[in-house]
Amino acid sequence: MLYPKILDVEPLDNYKIKLRYETGEIKIFNVLPYISGKWYKELHNNDYFKSVHLISNGYGIEWGNGQDIAPHELYDLSINL
């Protein structure tokens, strides 16, 4: 299934991110459960966490060293605002 494009990602406090989708939906995703592993450990650094950005095609997000979260997880596991 192709998920809607993300138009904007905004880092929030407490390891959450706000996602605005092309459908008009705004969702909050909790990143905290992901940052316990080695691959995501850099996300504990608040400045690094806040550097999250869209992948160029708008179907995902990532951080500078390649950490990312699958589009289906972002969409399906987020809370609608």
N, CA, C and O atoms as a Maestro MAE file, in Angstrom:
{
 s_m_m2io_version
 :::
 2.0.0
}

f_m_ct {
 s_m_title
 :::
 protein
 m_atom[324] {
  # First column is atom index #
  i_m_mmod_type
  r_m_x_coord
  r_m_y_coord
  r_m_z_coord
  i_m_residue_number
  s_m_chain_name
  s_m_pdb_residue_name
  s_m_pdb_atom_name
  i_m_atomic_number
  :::
  1 25 0.843 -1.185 0.000 1 A "MET " " N  " 7
  2 3 0.000 0.000 0.000 1 A "MET " " CA " 6
  3 2 0.882 1.240 0.000 1 A "MET " " C  " 6
  4 15 1.871 1.310 0.729 1 A "MET " " O  " 8
  5 25 0.525 2.194 -0.804 2 A "LEU " " N  " 7
  6 3 1.247 3.453 -0.854 2 A "LEU " " CA " 6
  7 2 0.602 4.420 0.136 2 A "LEU " " C  " 6
  8 15 -0.598 4.686 0.067 2 A "LEU " " O  " 8
  9 25 1.382 4.923 1.024 3 A "TYR " " N  " 7
  10 3 0.890 5.847 2.041 3 A "TYR " " CA " 6
  11 2 0.971 7.274 1.530 3 A "TYR " " C  " 6
  12 15 1.759 7.566 0.631 3 A "TYR " " O  " 8
  13 25 0.155 8.182 2.100 4 A "PRO " " N  " 7
  14 3 0.196 9.566 1.632 4 A "PRO " " CA " 6
  15 2 1.556 10.205 1.907 4 A "PRO " " C  " 6
  16 15 2.268 9.825 2.836 4 A "PRO " " O  " 8
  17 25 1.886 11.173 1.084 5 A "LYS " " N  " 7
  18 3 3.141 11.897 1.255 5 A "LYS " " CA " 6
  19 2 3.088 12.752 2.519 5 A "LYS " " C  " 6
  20 15 2.049 13.287 2.906 5 A "LYS " " O  " 8
  21 25 4.251 12.851 3.134 6 A "ILE " " N  " 7
  22 3 4.415 13.742 4.277 6 A "ILE " " CA " 6
  23 2 4.856 15.091 3.717 6 A "ILE " " C  " 6
  24 15 5.812 15.167 2.945 6 A "ILE " " O  " 8
  25 25 4.162 16.142 4.105 7 A "LEU " " N  " 7
  26 3 4.509 17.477 3.633 7 A "LEU " " CA " 6
  27 2 5.439 18.200 4.588 7 A "LEU " " C  " 6
  28 15 6.225 19.055 4.180 7 A "LEU " " O  " 8
  29 25 5.343 17.845 5.880 8 A "ASP " " N  " 7
  30 3 6.139 18.546 6.880 8 A "ASP " " CA " 6
  31 2 6.354 17.646 8.085 8 A "ASP " " C  " 6
  32 15 5.459 16.896 8.475 8 A "ASP " " O  " 8
  33 25 7.538 17.721 8.672 9 A "VAL " " N  " 7
  34 3 7.844 17.014 9.916 9 A "VAL " " CA " 6
  35 2 8.398 18.036 10.897 9 A "VAL " " C  " 6
  36 15 9.248 18.855 10.550 9 A "VAL " " O  " 8
  37 25 7.905 17.973 12.121 10 A "GLU " " N  " 7
  38 3 8.343 18.905 13.157 10 A "GLU " " CA " 6
  39 2 8.687 18.124 14.425 10 A "GLU " " C  " 6
  40 15 7.836 17.413 14.959 10 A "GLU " " O  " 8
  41 25 9.918 18.246 14.912 11 A "PRO " " N  " 7
  42 3 10.261 17.575 16.164 11 A "PRO " " CA " 6
  43 2 9.581 18.268 17.345 11 A "PRO " " C  " 6
  44 15 9.498 19.495 17.396 11 A "PRO " " O  " 8
  45 25 9.105 17.479 18.277 12 A "LEU " " N  " 7
  46 3 8.455 17.989 19.479 12 A "LEU " " CA " 6
  47 2 9.230 17.507 20.703 12 A "LEU " " C  " 6
  48 15 10.198 16.757 20.577 12 A "LEU " " O  " 8
  49 25 8.806 17.935 21.871 13 A "ASP " " N  " 7
  50 3 9.411 17.466 23.112 13 A "ASP " " CA " 6
  51 2 9.094 15.991 23.335 13 A "ASP " " C  " 6
  52 15 8.183 15.436 22.720 13 A "ASP " " O  " 8
  53 25 9.853 15.377 24.216 14 A "ASN " " N  " 7
  54 3 9.625 13.987 24.640 14 A "ASN " " CA " 6
  55 2 9.694 12.980 23.500 14 A "ASN " " C  " 6
  56 15 8.954 11.997 23.487 14 A "ASN " " O  " 8
  57 25 10.585 13.228 22.543 15 A "TYR " " N  " 7
  58 3 10.836 12.294 21.430 15 A "TYR " " CA " 6
  59 2 9.597 12.011 20.589 15 A "TYR " " C  " 6
  60 15 9.356 10.882 20.161 15 A "TYR " " O  " 8
  61 25 8.834 13.049 20.368 16 A "LYS " " N  " 7
  62 3 7.679 12.938 19.484 16 A "LYS " " CA " 6
  63 2 7.919 13.820 18.266 16 A "LYS " " C  " 6
  64 15 8.661 14.800 18.323 16 A "LYS " " O  " 8
  65 25 7.277 13.451 17.170 17 A "ILE " " N  " 7
  66 3 7.330 14.270 15.965 17 A "ILE " " CA " 6
  67 2 5.913 14.485 15.444 17 A "ILE " " C  " 6
  68 15 5.052 13.611 15.547 17 A "ILE " " O  " 8
  69 25 5.701 15.655 14.890 18 A "LYS " " N  " 7
  70 3 4.410 15.987 14.285 18 A "LYS " " CA " 6
  71 2 4.564 15.874 12.778 18 A "LYS " " C  " 6
  72 15 5.494 16.425 12.189 18 A "LYS " " O  " 8
  73 25 3.638 15.153 12.165 19 A "LEU " " N  " 7
  74 3 3.665 14.899 10.730 19 A "LEU " " CA " 6
  75 2 2.427 15.504 10.085 19 A "LEU " " C  " 6
  76 15 1.308 15.292 10.554 19 A "LEU " " O  " 8
  77 25 2.628 16.249 9.020 20 A "ARG " " N  " 7
  78 3 1.499 16.804 8.267 20 A "ARG " " CA " 6
  79 2 1.501 16.128 6.899 20 A "ARG " " C  " 6
  80 15 2.486 16.189 6.163 20 A "ARG " " O  " 8
  81 25 0.384 15.483 6.572 21 A "TYR " " N  " 7
  82 3 0.257 14.692 5.346 21 A "TYR " " CA " 6
  83 2 -0.499 15.444 4.258 21 A "TYR " " C  " 6
  84 15 -1.242 16.387 4.529 21 A "TYR " " O  " 8
  85 25 -0.291 15.006 3.027 22 A "GLU " " N  " 7
  86 3 -0.964 15.615 1.879 22 A "GLU " " CA " 6
  87 2 -2.482 15.485 1.960 22 A "GLU " " C  " 6
  88 15 -3.199 16.230 1.292 22 A "GLU " " O  " 8
  89 25 -2.973 14.567 2.754 23 A "THR " " N  " 7
  90 3 -4.411 14.358 2.926 23 A "THR " " CA " 6
  91 2 -5.036 15.396 3.856 23 A "THR " " C  " 6
  92 15 -6.256 15.443 4.007 23 A "THR " " O  " 8
  93 25 -4.194 16.229 4.482 24 A "GLY " " N  " 7
  94 3 -4.663 17.192 5.457 24 A "GLY " " CA " 6
  95 2 -4.563 16.675 6.887 24 A "GLY " " C  " 6
  96 15 -4.768 17.424 7.843 24 A "GLY " " O  " 8
  97 25 -4.250 15.397 7.027 25 A "GLU " " N  " 7
  98 3 -4.114 14.807 8.357 25 A "GLU " " CA " 6
  99 2 -2.858 15.337 9.051 25 A "GLU " " C  " 6
  100 15 -1.821 15.550 8.424 25 A "GLU " " O  " 8
  101 25 -2.982 15.540 10.347 26 A "ILE " " N  " 7
  102 3 -1.841 15.881 11.193 26 A "ILE " " CA " 6
  103 2 -1.779 14.813 12.265 26 A "ILE " " C  " 6
  104 15 -2.768 14.537 12.943 26 A "ILE " " O  " 8
  105 25 -0.599 14.210 12.414 27 A "LYS " " N  " 7
  106 3 -0.430 13.086 13.328 27 A "LYS " " CA " 6
  107 2 0.791 13.302 14.203 27 A "LYS " " C  " 6
  108 15 1.731 14.004 13.829 27 A "LYS " " O  " 8
  109 25 0.758 12.685 15.376 28 A "ILE " " N  " 7
  110 3 1.888 12.701 16.300 28 A "ILE " " CA " 6
  111 2 2.427 11.278 16.415 28 A "ILE " " C  " 6
  112 15 1.680 10.337 16.685 28 A "ILE " " O  " 8
  113 25 3.739 11.134 16.207 29 A "PHE " " N  " 7
  114 3 4.398 9.841 16.296 29 A "PHE " " CA " 6
  115 2 5.389 9.866 17.447 29 A "PHE " " C  " 6
  116 15 6.171 10.805 17.589 29 A "PHE " " O  " 8
  117 25 5.346 8.828 18.262 30 A "ASN " " N  " 7
  118 3 6.254 8.700 19.398 30 A "ASN " " CA " 6
  119 2 7.486 7.898 18.977 30 A "ASN " " C  " 6
  120 15 7.382 6.707 18.683 30 A "ASN " " O  " 8
  121 25 8.637 8.541 18.948 31 A "VAL " " N  " 7
  122 3 9.885 7.901 18.535 31 A "VAL " " CA " 6
  123 2 10.540 7.156 19.700 31 A "VAL " " C  " 6
  124 15 11.390 6.295 19.472 31 A "VAL " " O  " 8
  125 25 10.167 7.464 20.929 32 A "LEU " " N  " 7
  126 3 10.827 6.915 22.112 32 A "LEU " " CA " 6
  127 2 11.007 5.396 22.087 32 A "LEU " " C  " 6
  128 15 12.093 4.937 22.440 32 A "LEU " " O  " 8
  129 25 10.023 4.585 21.696 33 A "PRO " " N  " 7
  130 3 10.240 3.127 21.682 33 A "PRO " " CA " 6
  131 2 11.347 2.676 20.726 33 A "PRO " " C  " 6
  132 15 11.854 1.562 20.857 33 A "PRO " " O  " 8
  133 25 11.725 3.514 19.779 34 A "TYR " " N  " 7
  134 3 12.726 3.149 18.780 34 A "TYR " " CA " 6
  135 2 14.156 3.437 19.219 34 A "TYR " " C  " 6
  136 15 15.091 2.858 18.666 34 A "TYR " " O  " 8
  137 25 14.349 4.308 20.190 35 A "ILE " " N  " 7
  138 3 15.700 4.787 20.463 35 A "ILE " " CA " 6
  139 2 16.458 3.964 21.499 35 A "ILE " " C  " 6
  140 15 17.475 4.417 22.025 35 A "ILE " " O  " 8
  141 25 15.984 2.781 21.793 36 A "SER " " N  " 7
  142 3 16.703 1.940 22.745 36 A "SER " " CA " 6
  143 2 17.811 1.120 22.072 36 A "SER " " C  " 6
  144 15 18.729 0.664 22.754 36 A "SER " " O  " 8
  145 25 17.744 0.930 20.785 37 A "GLY " " N  " 7
  146 3 18.746 0.128 20.085 37 A "GLY " " CA " 6
  147 2 19.963 0.942 19.674 37 A "GLY " " C  " 6
  148 15 19.941 2.172 19.709 37 A "GLY " " O  " 8
  149 25 21.016 0.253 19.288 38 A "LYS " " N  " 7
  150 3 22.271 0.904 18.901 38 A "LYS " " CA " 6
  151 2 22.108 1.832 17.703 38 A "LYS " " C  " 6
  152 15 22.694 2.914 17.663 38 A "LYS " " O  " 8
  153 25 21.313 1.406 16.734 39 A "TRP " " N  " 7
  154 3 21.160 2.194 15.507 39 A "TRP " " CA " 6
  155 2 20.563 3.576 15.779 39 A "TRP " " C  " 6
  156 15 20.889 4.538 15.084 39 A "TRP " " O  " 8
  157 25 19.702 3.680 16.774 40 A "TYR " " N  " 7
  158 3 19.004 4.933 17.060 40 A "TYR " " CA " 6
  159 2 19.580 5.696 18.244 40 A "TYR " " C  " 6
  160 15 19.023 6.727 18.623 40 A "TYR " " O  " 8
  161 25 20.677 5.232 18.845 41 A "LYS " " N  " 7
  162 3 21.175 5.837 20.084 41 A "LYS " " CA " 6
  163 2 21.489 7.325 19.944 41 A "LYS " " C  " 6
  164 15 21.367 8.070 20.917 41 A "LYS " " O  " 8
  165 25 21.888 7.771 18.759 42 A "GLU " " N  " 7
  166 3 22.178 9.197 18.565 42 A "GLU " " CA " 6
  167 2 20.952 10.086 18.781 42 A "GLU " " C  " 6
  168 15 21.082 11.280 19.052 42 A "GLU " " O  " 8
  169 25 19.772 9.498 18.661 43 A "LEU " " N  " 7
  170 3 18.544 10.288 18.828 43 A "LEU " " CA " 6
  171 2 18.358 10.759 20.270 43 A "LEU " " C  " 6
  172 15 17.532 11.633 20.530 43 A "LEU " " O  " 8
  173 25 19.114 10.192 21.206 44 A "HIS " " N  " 7
  174 3 19.078 10.673 22.587 44 A "HIS " " CA " 6
  175 2 19.607 12.098 22.689 44 A "HIS " " C  " 6
  176 15 19.237 12.836 23.603 44 A "HIS " " O  " 8
  177 25 20.469 12.486 21.758 45 A "ASN " " N  " 7
  178 3 20.979 13.852 21.725 45 A "ASN " " CA " 6
  179 2 19.873 14.740 21.166 45 A "ASN " " C  " 6
  180 15 19.481 14.590 20.008 45 A "ASN " " O  " 8
  181 25 19.374 15.655 21.976 46 A "ASN " " N  " 7
  182 3 18.211 16.458 21.605 46 A "ASN " " CA " 6
  183 2 18.447 17.276 20.335 46 A "ASN " " C  " 6
  184 15 17.551 17.400 19.500 46 A "ASN " " O  " 8
  185 25 19.639 17.830 20.189 47 A "ASP " " N  " 7
  186 3 19.918 18.612 18.979 47 A "ASP " " CA " 6
  187 2 19.873 17.727 17.737 47 A "ASP " " C  " 6
  188 15 19.349 18.123 16.696 47 A "ASP " " O  " 8
  189 25 20.424 16.535 17.862 48 A "TYR " " N  " 7
  190 3 20.392 15.602 16.733 48 A "TYR " " CA " 6
  191 2 18.954 15.159 16.450 48 A "TYR " " C  " 6
  192 15 18.542 15.099 15.291 48 A "TYR " " O  " 8
  193 25 18.197 14.853 17.493 49 A "PHE " " N  " 7
  194 3 16.799 14.454 17.311 49 A "PHE " " CA " 6
  195 2 16.036 15.525 16.536 49 A "PHE " " C  " 6
  196 15 15.240 15.214 15.650 49 A "PHE " " O  " 8
  197 25 16.285 16.779 16.875 50 A "LYS " " N  " 7
  198 3 15.565 17.886 16.239 50 A "LYS " " CA " 6
  199 2 16.000 18.125 14.797 50 A "LYS " " C  " 6
  200 15 15.401 18.948 14.104 50 A "LYS " " O  " 8
  201 25 17.030 17.422 14.334 51 A "SER " " N  " 7
  202 3 17.487 17.592 12.956 51 A "SER " " CA " 6
  203 2 16.723 16.708 11.967 51 A "SER " " C  " 6
  204 15 17.101 16.620 10.799 51 A "SER " " O  " 8
  205 25 15.660 16.058 12.423 52 A "VAL " " N  " 7
  206 3 14.863 15.195 11.556 52 A "VAL " " CA " 6
  207 2 14.393 15.982 10.330 52 A "VAL " " C  " 6
  208 15 14.070 17.166 10.424 52 A "VAL " " O  " 8
  209 25 14.359 15.306 9.186 53 A "HIS " " N  " 7
  210 3 13.920 15.964 7.958 53 A "HIS " " CA " 6
  211 2 13.221 14.959 7.050 53 A "HIS " " C  " 6
  212 15 13.318 13.748 7.243 53 A "HIS " " O  " 8
  213 25 12.523 15.484 6.067 54 A "LEU " " N  " 7
  214 3 11.824 14.643 5.099 54 A "LEU " " CA " 6
  215 2 12.807 13.993 4.141 54 A "LEU " " C  " 6
  216 15 13.817 14.591 3.768 54 A "LEU " " O  " 8
  217 25 12.505 12.771 3.751 55 A "ILE " " N  " 7
  218 3 13.197 12.160 2.635 55 A "ILE " " CA " 6
  219 2 12.668 12.857 1.387 55 A "ILE " " C  " 6
  220 15 11.500 13.242 1.348 55 A "ILE " " O  " 8
  221 25 13.488 13.022 0.390 56 A "SER " " N  " 7
  222 3 13.177 13.895 -0.745 56 A "SER " " CA " 6
  223 2 11.829 13.637 -1.412 56 A "SER " " C  " 6
  224 15 11.205 14.578 -1.904 56 A "SER " " O  " 8
  225 25 11.375 12.416 -1.442 57 A "ASN " " N  " 7
  226 3 10.100 12.159 -2.122 57 A "ASN " " CA " 6
  227 2 8.888 12.344 -1.213 57 A "ASN " " C  " 6
  228 15 7.754 12.209 -1.672 57 A "ASN " " O  " 8
  229 25 9.107 12.650 0.067 58 A "GLY " " N  " 7
  230 3 8.012 12.906 0.988 58 A "GLY " " CA " 6
  231 2 7.366 11.663 1.564 58 A "GLY " " C  " 6
  232 15 6.344 11.761 2.243 58 A "GLY " " O  " 8
  233 25 7.939 10.492 1.307 59 A "TYR " " N  " 7
  234 3 7.346 9.267 1.821 59 A "TYR " " CA " 6
  235 2 8.000 8.771 3.098 59 A "TYR " " C  " 6
  236 15 7.717 7.659 3.545 59 A "TYR " " O  " 8
  237 25 8.857 9.563 3.683 60 A "GLY " " N  " 7
  238 3 9.490 9.150 4.925 60 A "GLY " " CA " 6
  239 2 10.275 10.276 5.550 60 A "GLY " " C  " 6
  240 15 10.329 11.389 5.027 60 A "GLY " " O  " 8
  241 25 10.885 9.965 6.685 61 A "ILE " " N  " 7
  242 3 11.717 10.915 7.411 61 A "ILE " " CA " 6
  243 2 13.048 10.235 7.710 61 A "ILE " " C  " 6
  244 15 13.163 9.010 7.674 61 A "ILE " " O  " 8
  245 25 14.041 11.055 8.004 62 A "GLU " " N  " 7
  246 3 15.318 10.492 8.405 62 A "GLU " " CA " 6
  247 2 16.130 11.533 9.168 62 A "GLU " " C  " 6
  248 15 15.799 12.718 9.208 62 A "GLU " " O  " 8
  249 25 17.200 11.039 9.766 63 A "TRP " " N  " 7
  250 3 18.170 11.879 10.437 63 A "TRP " " CA " 6
  251 2 19.474 11.800 9.661 63 A "TRP " " C  " 6
  252 15 19.623 10.955 8.779 63 A "TRP " " O  " 8
  253 25 20.410 12.668 9.983 64 A "GLY " " N  " 7
  254 3 21.640 12.844 9.227 64 A "GLY " " CA " 6
  255 2 22.493 11.610 9.010 64 A "GLY " " C  " 6
  256 15 23.155 11.504 7.978 64 A "GLY " " O  " 8
  257 25 22.499 10.682 9.941 65 A "ASN " " N  " 7
  258 3 23.330 9.494 9.798 65 A "ASN " " CA " 6
  259 2 22.548 8.278 9.317 65 A "ASN " " C  " 6
  260 15 22.992 7.140 9.473 65 A "ASN " " O  " 8
  261 25 21.378 8.530 8.730 66 A "GLY " " N  " 7
  262 3 20.628 7.469 8.075 66 A "GLY " " CA " 6
  263 2 19.530 6.809 8.885 66 A "GLY " " C  " 6
  264 15 18.809 5.964 8.354 66 A "GLY " " O  " 8
  265 25 19.379 7.162 10.145 67 A "GLN " " N  " 7
  266 3 18.284 6.575 10.908 67 A "GLN " " CA " 6
  267 2 16.962 7.021 10.270 67 A "GLN " " C  " 6
  268 15 16.785 8.186 9.913 67 A "GLN " " O  " 8
  269 25 16.056 6.071 10.142 68 A "ASP " " N  " 7
  270 3 14.752 6.388 9.571 68 A "ASP " " CA " 6
  271 2 13.698 5.487 10.201 68 A "ASP " " C  " 6
  272 15 14.005 4.557 10.946 68 A "ASP " " O  " 8
  273 25 12.464 5.789 9.883 69 A "ILE " " N  " 7
  274 3 11.329 4.991 10.356 69 A "ILE " " CA " 6
  275 2 10.448 4.733 9.147 69 A "ILE " " C  " 6
  276 15 10.170 5.645 8.369 69 A "ILE " " O  " 8
  277 25 10.014 3.503 8.992 70 A "ALA " " N  " 7
  278 3 9.229 3.102 7.824 70 A "ALA " " CA " 6
  279 2 7.939 3.927 7.703 70 A "ALA " " C  " 6
  280 15 7.292 4.223 8.707 70 A "ALA " " O  " 8
  281 25 7.573 4.292 6.476 71 A "PRO " " N  " 7
  282 3 6.371 5.096 6.259 71 A "PRO " " CA " 6
  283 2 5.104 4.476 6.837 71 A "PRO " " C  " 6
  284 15 4.248 5.192 7.356 71 A "PRO " " O  " 8
  285 25 4.974 3.142 6.753 72 A "HIS " " N  " 7
  286 3 3.757 2.516 7.283 72 A "HIS " " CA " 6
  287 2 3.710 2.620 8.809 72 A "HIS " " C  " 6
  288 15 2.628 2.738 9.384 72 A "HIS " " O  " 8
  289 25 4.850 2.579 9.460 73 A "GLU " " N  " 7
  290 3 4.860 2.749 10.910 73 A "GLU " " CA " 6
  291 2 4.507 4.175 11.290 73 A "GLU " " C  " 6
  292 15 3.726 4.403 12.214 73 A "GLU " " O  " 8
  293 25 5.082 5.134 10.577 74 A "LEU " " N  " 7
  294 3 4.769 6.528 10.861 74 A "LEU " " CA " 6
  295 2 3.272 6.785 10.750 74 A "LEU " " C  " 6
  296 15 2.680 7.435 11.611 74 A "LEU " " O  " 8
  297 25 2.668 6.273 9.691 75 A "TYR " " N  " 7
  298 3 1.253 6.549 9.446 75 A "TYR " " CA " 6
  299 2 0.343 5.734 10.378 75 A "TYR " " C  " 6
  300 15 -0.565 6.280 11.005 75 A "TYR " " O  " 8
  301 25 0.595 4.439 10.459 76 A "ASP " " N  " 7
  302 3 -0.311 3.568 11.201 76 A "ASP " " CA " 6
  303 2 -0.189 3.687 12.712 76 A "ASP " " C  " 6
  304 15 -1.163 3.462 13.430 76 A "ASP " " O  " 8
  305 25 0.992 4.036 13.202 77 A "LEU " " N  " 7
  306 3 1.199 4.056 14.651 77 A "LEU " " CA " 6
  307 2 1.147 5.463 15.251 77 A "LEU " " C  " 6
  308 15 1.431 5.650 16.434 77 A "LEU " " O  " 8
  309 25 0.789 6.431 14.443 78 A "SER " " N  " 7
  310 3 0.664 7.810 14.918 78 A "SER " " CA " 6
  311 2 -0.742 8.059 15.458 78 A "SER " " C  " 6
  312 15 -1.695 7.350 15.133 78 A "SER " " O  " 8
  313 25 -0.833 9.069 16.273 79 A "ILE " " N  " 7
  314 3 -2.110 9.512 16.828 79 A "ILE " " CA " 6
  315 2 -2.593 10.711 16.038 79 A "ILE " " C  " 6
  316 15 -1.841 11.666 15.846 79 A "ILE " " O  " 8
  317 25 -3.830 10.679 15.578 80 A "ASN " " N  " 7
  318 3 -4.407 11.804 14.851 80 A "ASN " " CA " 6
  319 2 -4.654 12.982 15.777 80 A "ASN " " C  " 6
  320 15 -5.084 12.812 16.918 80 A "ASN " " O  " 8
  321 25 -4.377 14.183 15.272 81 A "LEU " " N  " 7
  322 3 -4.737 15.398 16.013 81 A "LEU " " CA " 6
  323 2 -6.092 15.876 15.556 81 A "LEU " " C  " 6
  324 15 -6.589 16.887 16.052 81 A "LEU " " O  " 8
  :::
 }
 m_bond[323] {
  # First column is bond index #
  i_m_from
  i_m_to
  i_m_order
  :::
  1 1 2 1
  2 2 3 1
  3 3 4 2
  4 3 5 1
  5 5 6 1
  6 6 7 1
  7 7 8 2
  8 7 9 1
  9 9 10 1
  10 10 11 1
  11 11 12 2
  12 11 13 1
  13 13 14 1
  14 14 15 1
  15 15 16 2
  16 15 17 1
  17 17 18 1
  18 18 19 1
  19 19 20 2
  20 19 21 1
  21 21 22 1
  22 22 23 1
  23 23 24 2
  24 23 25 1
  25 25 26 1
  26 26 27 1
  27 27 28 2
  28 27 29 1
  29 29 30 1
  30 30 31 1
  31 31 32 2
  32 31 33 1
  33 33 34 1
  34 34 35 1
  35 35 36 2
  36 35 37 1
  37 37 38 1
  38 38 39 1
  39 39 40 2
  40 39 41 1
  41 41 42 1
  42 42 43 1
  43 43 44 2
  44 43 45 1
  45 45 46 1
  46 46 47 1
  47 47 48 2
  48 47 49 1
  49 49 50 1
  50 50 51 1
  51 51 52 2
  52 51 53 1
  53 53 54 1
  54 54 55 1
  55 55 56 2
  56 55 57 1
  57 57 58 1
  58 58 59 1
  59 59 60 2
  60 59 61 1
  61 61 62 1
  62 62 63 1
  63 63 64 2
  64 63 65 1
  65 65 66 1
  66 66 67 1
  67 67 68 2
  68 67 69 1
  69 69 70 1
  70 70 71 1
  71 71 72 2
  72 71 73 1
  73 73 74 1
  74 74 75 1
  75 75 76 2
  76 75 77 1
  77 77 78 1
  78 78 79 1
  79 79 80 2
  80 79 81 1
  81 81 82 1
  82 82 83 1
  83 83 84 2
  84 83 85 1
  85 85 86 1
  86 86 87 1
  87 87 88 2
  88 87 89 1
  89 89 90 1
  90 90 91 1
  91 91 92 2
  92 91 93 1
  93 93 94 1
  94 94 95 1
  95 95 96 2
  96 95 97 1
  97 97 98 1
  98 98 99 1
  99 99 100 2
  100 99 101 1
  101 101 102 1
  102 102 103 1
  103 103 104 2
  104 103 105 1
  105 105 106 1
  106 106 107 1
  107 107 108 2
  108 107 109 1
  109 109 110 1
  110 110 111 1
  111 111 112 2
  112 111 113 1
  113 113 114 1
  114 114 115 1
  115 115 116 2
  116 115 117 1
  117 117 118 1
  118 118 119 1
  119 119 120 2
  120 119 121 1
  121 121 122 1
  122 122 123 1
  123 123 124 2
  124 123 125 1
  125 125 126 1
  126 126 127 1
  127 127 128 2
  128 127 129 1
  129 129 130 1
  130 130 131 1
  131 131 132 2
  132 131 133 1
  133 133 134 1
  134 134 135 1
  135 135 136 2
  136 135 137 1
  137 137 138 1
  138 138 139 1
  139 139 140 2
  140 139 141 1
  141 141 142 1
  142 142 143 1
  143 143 144 2
  144 143 145 1
  145 145 146 1
  146 146 147 1
  147 147 148 2
  148 147 149 1
  149 149 150 1
  150 150 151 1
  151 151 152 2
  152 151 153 1
  153 153 154 1
  154 154 155 1
  155 155 156 2
  156 155 157 1
  157 157 158 1
  158 158 159 1
  159 159 160 2
  160 159 161 1
  161 161 162 1
  162 162 163 1
  163 163 164 2
  164 163 165 1
  165 165 166 1
  166 166 167 1
  167 167 168 2
  168 167 169 1
  169 169 170 1
  170 170 171 1
  171 171 172 2
  172 171 173 1
  173 173 174 1
  174 174 175 1
  175 175 176 2
  176 175 177 1
  177 177 178 1
  178 178 179 1
  179 179 180 2
  180 179 181 1
  181 181 182 1
  182 182 183 1
  183 183 184 2
  184 183 185 1
  185 185 186 1
  186 186 187 1
  187 187 188 2
  188 187 189 1
  189 189 190 1
  190 190 191 1
  191 191 192 2
  192 191 193 1
  193 193 194 1
  194 194 195 1
  195 195 196 2
  196 195 197 1
  197 197 198 1
  198 198 199 1
  199 199 200 2
  200 199 201 1
  201 201 202 1
  202 202 203 1
  203 203 204 2
  204 203 205 1
  205 205 206 1
  206 206 207 1
  207 207 208 2
  208 207 209 1
  209 209 210 1
  210 210 211 1
  211 211 212 2
  212 211 213 1
  213 213 214 1
  214 214 215 1
  215 215 216 2
  216 215 217 1
  217 217 218 1
  218 218 219 1
  219 219 220 2
  220 219 221 1
  221 221 222 1
  222 222 223 1
  223 223 224 2
  224 223 225 1
  225 225 226 1
  226 226 227 1
  227 227 228 2
  228 227 229 1
  229 229 230 1
  230 230 231 1
  231 231 232 2
  232 231 233 1
  233 233 234 1
  234 234 235 1
  235 235 236 2
  236 235 237 1
  237 237 238 1
  238 238 239 1
  239 239 240 2
  240 239 241 1
  241 241 242 1
  242 242 243 1
  243 243 244 2
  244 243 245 1
  245 245 246 1
  246 246 247 1
  247 247 248 2
  248 247 249 1
  249 249 250 1
  250 250 251 1
  251 251 252 2
  252 251 253 1
  253 253 254 1
  254 254 255 1
  255 255 256 2
  256 255 257 1
  257 257 258 1
  258 258 259 1
  259 259 260 2
  260 259 261 1
  261 261 262 1
  262 262 263 1
  263 263 264 2
  264 263 265 1
  265 265 266 1
  266 266 267 1
  267 267 268 2
  268 267 269 1
  269 269 270 1
  270 270 271 1
  271 271 272 2
  272 271 273 1
  273 273 274 1
  274 274 275 1
  275 275 276 2
  276 275 277 1
  277 277 278 1
  278 278 279 1
  279 279 280 2
  280 279 281 1
  281 281 282 1
  282 282 283 1
  283 283 284 2
  284 283 285 1
  285 285 286 1
  286 286 287 1
  287 287 288 2
  288 287 289 1
  289 289 290 1
  290 290 291 1
  291 291 292 2
  292 291 293 1
  293 293 294 1
  294 294 295 1
  295 295 296 2
  296 295 297 1
  297 297 298 1
  298 298 299 1
  299 299 300 2
  300 299 301 1
  301 301 302 1
  302 302 303 1
  303 303 304 2
  304 303 305 1
  305 305 306 1
  306 306 307 1
  307 307 308 2
  308 307 309 1
  309 309 310 1
  310 310 311 1
  311 311 312 2
  312 311 313 1
  313 313 314 1
  314 314 315 1
  315 315 316 2
  316 315 317 1
  317 317 318 1
  318 318 319 1
  319 319 320 2
  320 319 321 1
  321 321 322 1
  322 322 323 1
  323 323 324 2
  :::
 }
}
